[in-house]
Amino acid sequence: MKPLLSVAMPTFKRAEYLDRQLAWFAAAVAGREGEVELLVSDNCSPDDTPDVCERWERRLQAQGVDASFGRNATNVGAMRNIVGGIERARGRYVWTVGDDDAIEPGALRFVLDTIERHGDLQLLVLNHGSRHAVTGELRYERCFETDEDLEALDGRSIVERFLAHPHASRWGGLVLTTALVYRTDAARRALAAWPEGAENITLQLFITAFCARQGRTILTKQPYMEMAAGRHFFSEDMMVFFRFRIAEVAEAFVKLTTIGYSTELCREKIRNQRKEIRWRRVLGLLRRRPRATLDVLARHFAASRALRKPARTVAVGDGPEAAGTVGPQP
């Protein structure tokens, strides 16, 4: 019998955090082991991650959890490790859980209850706070400001509402791995619609937007987790960070227009990215890595040019076209 939910947990070189996250999972899944499978994917970590995985594999299987612990032969990159979990999931829904986000004890039970109650659900977005991983400072209590749970038969209205927020730290919640529960078959169709997206750190924005177009979408008022800010893998390499912020985000917004999202909104988001360019840093990157830096800038301006032309649409499945109701607008 297939599980209702697959919890995919990609990890790399964070044995201590993985150990804590697996302890959360073991407690959270107690009593509902038959409804959930766990997929842990170690991206060839050089630390004690294999030992943590071996220990927890025995404990969780003894608890009655269908738990699979895999290790990539080489580091395939963060996004491909995430994509691998979605592709391997046997559950009707897939929830990719980061190894370092602090999740509420009742979050897993809430997710299970919600997807059981709404058989046509395509996307569940969990509201969340953000705390700096180093300083411990609370950055905000709720990423998505709403006075009530939002629900729509076509989630495009919900996604566009929060994409319109001027600060990337807020609309970025639509990209945050642990905040997103996807209908598995919808997420796989999104991957097929943008196969090159596996090389783009912003891929999950497209998956989220794609799943929202398939049908019923729910975004919660209550936060169910805290994102660990200041520890993103892509912030350790200035070129990777620059490529993400300037080229990859812009390309993701172009892809959103192909599945029916507002061209003007996506164009405005790309313009906002351009405003964030710090030219002193760009000059420094040009001196150190000229070819890579020029390539990033060329990709950004190519994305801008692409939105001057009519979007070439891709199929988004059989989801309804009606926008539905999302509650009070800002």
C-alpha positions in Angstrom: 0.0 0.0 0.0 1.4 3.4 -1.0 1.9 5.9 1.8 -0.1 9.1 1.9 2.9 11.3 2.3 6.6 11.1 1.5 8.9 13.1 3.6 12.1 13.7 1.6 15.1 14.9 3.6 18.1 16.0 1.5 21.2 16.6 3.5 24.9 17.6 3.1 27.6 18.0 5.7 25.3 18.8 8.6 25.3 15.7 10.7 24.4 17.5 13.9 21.3 19.2 12.3 20.3 16.0 10.6 20.4 14.1 13.9 18.1 16.7 15.4 15.7 16.7 12.4 15.4 12.9 12.5 14.6 13.1 16.2 11.8 15.5 15.4 10.5 13.2 12.7 10.5 10.1 14.9 8.5 11.9 17.6 6.1 13.6 15.1 5.3 10.4 13.1 4.5 8.3 16.2 1.1 6.7 15.8 0.9 7.4 12.1 3.9 5.4 10.8 1.8 3.6 8.2 0.9 6.8 6.4 4.4 8.2 5.9 7.6 7.1 4.2 10.9 8.8 4.9 13.5 9.3 2.2 16.9 10.7 3.4 19.5 11.5 0.7 23.0 12.2 1.8 24.8 14.2 -0.9 28.1 12.5 -0.3 28.9 14.3 3.0 32.5 14.2 4.2 31.4 14.4 7.9 29.6 12.0 10.3 26.4 12.0 8.3 26.6 8.3 7.3 26.9 7.3 10.9 23.8 9.4 11.8 21.9 7.8 8.9 22.9 4.3 9.9 21.8 4.8 13.5 18.5 6.4 12.6 17.7 3.8 9.9 17.7 1.1 12.6 15.7 3.1 15.1 13.0 4.2 12.6 12.6 0.8 11.0 12.2 -0.6 14.5 9.5 2.0 15.1 7.7 0.8 12.0 8.6 3.6 9.6 9.2 2.9 6.0 12.5 4.6 6.0 15.1 4.7 3.2 18.6 6.2 3.7 20.6 6.7 0.5 24.0 8.2 -0.2 25.0 9.7 -3.6 28.3 8.4 -5.0 29.3 12.1 -5.7 27.9 15.5 -4.7 25.2 16.0 -7.4 24.3 19.5 -6.3 21.6 20.7 -3.9 18.8 21.1 -6.4 19.4 17.7 -8.0 19.4 16.1 -4.5 16.0 17.8 -3.9 14.7 16.7 -7.3 15.8 13.2 -6.6 13.6 13.0 -3.6 10.5 14.2 -5.5 11.2 11.7 -8.3 11.6 8.7 -5.8 8.6 9.6 -3.7 5.9 6.9 -3.6 3.5 9.0 -1.5 0.5 10.8 -3.0 2.1 14.0 -1.6 5.7 14.9 -1.1 7.1 17.2 1.6 10.8 18.1 1.2 12.1 18.9 4.7 15.4 20.8 5.1 17.8 19.4 7.6 18.2 22.6 9.6 14.8 24.2 9.9 13.0 24.1 13.3 9.7 22.5 12.7 6.8 22.5 15.2 6.0 19.1 16.9 2.5 19.1 15.5 3.3 20.1 11.9 3.5 16.6 10.5 0.1 15.7 12.0 -1.3 18.9 10.6 0.0 18.2 7.1 -1.4 14.6 7.2 -4.8 15.8 8.4 -5.0 18.5 5.8 -4.2 16.3 2.8 -6.6 13.7 4.1 -9.4 16.2 4.4 -8.8 17.7 1.0 -8.5 14.9 -1.6 -8.1 17.4 -4.4 -5.3 19.5 -2.8 -2.4 20.3 -5.1 -0.3 22.6 -2.9 -0.1 23.3 0.8 2.1 26.3 1.8 3.1 26.4 5.5 3.5 29.9 7.0 6.8 30.2 8.9 9.0 32.5 10.8 12.7 33.2 10.3 15.5 33.2 12.8 19.2 34.0 12.1 21.1 30.8 12.5 24.2 32.5 13.9 22.9 35.4 16.1 19.6 33.8 17.1 17.8 37.0 16.2 14.1 36.5 15.2 13.8 38.2 11.7 10.0 37.8 11.5 7.3 35.7 13.0 5.3 35.0 9.8 6.5 35.2 6.3 3.1 35.6 4.8 0.9 38.3 6.4 -2.7 37.1 6.4 -5.5 37.3 8.9 -6.9 33.9 7.9 -6.0 30.7 6.1 -6.1 31.3 2.3 -7.7 28.8 0.0 -8.4 28.9 -3.7 -9.4 26.4 -6.5 -6.7 27.9 -8.7 -3.8 29.0 -6.5 -2.4 31.5 -9.0 -4.2 34.3 -7.1 -2.5 33.3 -3.8 1.0 33.0 -5.4 0.7 36.3 -7.2 -0.5 38.0 -4.0 2.7 37.2 -2.2 5.0 37.5 -5.2 3.9 41.1 -5.2 5.7 41.7 -1.9 8.6 44.0 -2.5 11.1 42.1 -0.3 12.6 38.9 -1.5 12.8 37.5 2.1 9.0 37.3 2.1 8.1 36.1 -1.4 11.0 33.8 -1.0 8.8 31.7 1.2 7.3 30.4 -2.0 10.7 28.9 -2.7 11.5 27.6 0.8 11.8 23.8 0.7 10.3 23.0 4.2 7.3 25.3 3.7 5.9 23.5 0.7 3.9 20.3 0.4 3.2 19.2 -3.2 0.9 16.8 -4.9 3.6 14.4 -6.1 2.3 13.9 -9.7 1.8 17.7 -10.1 5.4 18.3 -8.9 6.7 15.8 -11.4 4.8 17.4 -14.2 6.5 20.7 -13.2 9.9 19.1 -13.4 9.1 17.7 -16.9 7.9 21.2 -18.0 11.3 22.7 -17.0 14.0 20.0 -17.1 16.8 22.6 -17.1 15.4 23.9 -13.8 17.4 21.3 -12.0 20.4 23.6 -12.5 18.5 26.6 -11.1 18.4 27.3 -7.3 15.0 29.0 -7.8 13.4 25.8 -9.3 11.0 25.4 -6.4 9.4 28.7 -7.2 8.3 27.2 -10.5 7.2 23.9 -8.9 5.2 25.9 -6.4 3.6 28.1 -9.0 2.9 25.1 -11.3 1.2 23.1 -8.6 -0.9 26.1 -7.6 -2.3 26.2 -11.2 -3.4 22.5 -10.9 -6.2 23.2 -8.4 -6.9 23.6 -4.7 -4.2 25.5 -2.9 -4.0 26.3 0.8 -1.7 28.7 2.6 -1.9 28.8 6.4 -2.1 31.7 8.7 -0.4 29.8 11.5 3.4 29.4 11.3 4.5 25.8 11.6 8.3 26.2 11.4 11.2 28.6 11.6 13.6 28.9 8.7 17.2 29.0 9.7 18.5 32.1 7.9 22.1 32.9 7.2 23.2 29.4 6.5 22.2 28.9 2.8 24.7 26.8 0.9 24.7 29.3 -2.0 25.8 32.2 0.1 29.2 30.7 0.7 30.4 31.3 -2.8 30.0 34.9 -4.1 29.7 33.8 -7.7 27.1 31.2 -6.9 25.1 33.8 -4.9 25.5 36.4 -7.7 24.3 33.9 -10.4 21.3 32.9 -8.2 20.2 36.5 -7.4 20.7 38.0 -10.9 20.3 35.3 -13.5 18.5 32.3 -12.0 15.7 34.2 -10.3 15.1 36.2 -13.5 14.9 33.0 -15.5 12.4 31.5 -13.1 10.1 34.5 -13.4 10.2 34.1 -17.2 9.1 30.5 -16.8 6.2 31.6 -14.6 4.8 33.6 -17.5 4.6 30.4 -19.6 2.1 28.9 -17.2 -0.2 31.9 -16.9 1.3 34.2 -14.4 1.2 38.0 -14.8 3.9 39.1 -17.3 3.9 42.6 -15.8 4.4 41.3 -12.2 7.2 39.0 -13.4 8.8 41.9 -15.3 8.6 44.0 -12.2 10.3 41.3 -10.1 13.2 41.1 -12.6 13.5 44.9 -12.5 13.7 44.7 -8.7 16.5 42.2 -9.0 18.4 44.6 -11.2 18.1 47.3 -8.6 19.8 45.0 -6.1 22.9 44.7 -8.2 25.9 46.1 -6.3 28.2 47.2 -9.0 31.3 47.4 -6.8 31.0 43.7 -6.2 30.3 43.1 -9.8 33.5 44.9 -10.7 35.4 42.7 -8.2 33.9 39.6 -9.7 34.8 40.8 -13.2 38.4 41.1 -12.2 38.5 37.6 -10.6 36.1 35.7 -12.9 35.3 37.8 -16.0 33.8 35.2 -18.2 31.4 33.8 -15.5 30.4 37.3 -14.4 29.6 38.4 -18.0 27.6 35.2 -18.5 25.5 36.0 -15.5 24.8 39.5 -16.7 24.0 38.3 -20.2 21.5 35.7 -18.7 19.8 38.5 -16.7 19.3 40.8 -19.7 18.2 37.9 -21.9 15.4 37.2 -19.3 14.4 40.8 -19.4 14.2 40.8 -23.2 12.2 37.5 -23.2 9.4 39.3 -21.3 9.0 41.9 -24.0 7.7 39.1 -26.3 4.4 37.1 -25.9 5.0 34.1 -23.6 5.0 30.6 -25.1 2.7 28.7 -22.8 3.2 25.1 -21.6 0.6 22.7 -20.5 -0.2 22.9 -16.8 -2.6 19.9 -16.6 -6.3 19.8 -16.0 -6.4 22.3 -13.2 -9.3 24.8 -13.2 -8.9 28.2 -14.7 -11.1 30.0 -12.2 -9.1 32.0 -9.8 -11.2 31.2 -6.7 -11.3 33.2 -3.5 -8.3 34.0 -1.5 -9.7 36.2 1.3 -9.0 39.9 1.9 -6.6 41.5 -0.5 -3.8 43.7 0.7 
